[in-house]
Amino acid sequence: MSSSRFVITVIGLDRVGIVAGISRVMAEHKVNIADIRQTIMDDLFTMIMLAEVTDENFELSTFQEAMTAIGTELGVQVIVQHEDVFRFMHRI
C-alpha cells in the first residue's frame, strides 16, 4: 500500500486527555496527522483530522478497533473513515 489517507472525527464531552489519548493510539499504529481542527463549544469537544499512513502492513480494521477502544475509554465517539469513503458519503 502506498500512502492512504483517513478522516478521523472525535466528538464528546470535553475532558483532559482526549487529544493525548487519540494521538497516542495513532502513533502506535504509525498514523500521521496531516491536518487537524478542534474546537470546544460549551462543554462539547469536537475534532476532525486528516491522517495518513504509508506502512504497507497497515490494517484499517485493527486501527478502527483501537480508535473505538480509546474513544470508549475517554468517553468520546471516534469514527475513522478512508478519505474516499468520506468524500463519497458527503458529496452532493
N, C-alpha and C positions, 0 to 999 in steps of 0.2 A: 504494500500500500504506500503510495506517495503521501503527500500532505492531505489530511482530511480536516474539515472544519465543522464545528458544532456550535449550536446556540444553547446556552445554559441559562435557565431562569430560576430565580430563587425568590420566594415570597413567604412572608410570615411576620409574626410579631417580633419587633426589634429586641435584641439582647446582645450581650457581649459575646464575641467569639464566632459569629456567623461567618464573616469573611475569612478568618483564620482557619476554621474547620473545613470550609469548602475548598480553599486554596491548598490546604494540606493534602486532601484526597486527590486533588488534581495533580499536584506534584508527585505523589506516589505512583500515579498512572502515567507520568511524563506528558501531561496535557498542559500546553502553554496558553496563557491568557493573551489573546491578540488585541482585544478591546474590552473595556468594562465600563458599565454605567450603574450607579446605585443611588438610591435616594431613600429617605425616611419621611413618610407622611404621617404626622402624629406619631403613633407607635407602630406603624406598618413599615416593615423593611422590604424593599424591592431591589433586585439586582438582575441585570442581564449581561451576559458575557458572550463574546465571540471567542471561541477557543479552538486551538488546532493541535494536531498530533502528527508526528512523522514516523513513529515507531511501526514497523511492518507487522509486528506481532500484536498490535493493539486490538483488544476485544471490546467493541462498543457495549455489548450486553453486560459484561463484567464491570465496566466503568459506570454504566447506568445503575446497576445494583449498588455499587459502592456509594454513589452520589445520593441515591434514595436512602440508604442506611444512615449517612451522615446527616441528611435532612431530617430524618426521624429523630435522631439523637439531639439535633439542635432545635427541633420544633418548627421547622420550616418545610415548605414544599419545594422540591428540586426537580426540574424537568430538563432532560438532556435530549436534544434532537439534532440529527445530522442537518447541516445547513441546507441541503437540497430539500429535505422534508419540510423544514421550517418555511422556506421560501414558497414551496408548492402550497402549503396549507394557508398561507397568508397573502396569496396573490388575489387580485380582483379580476 
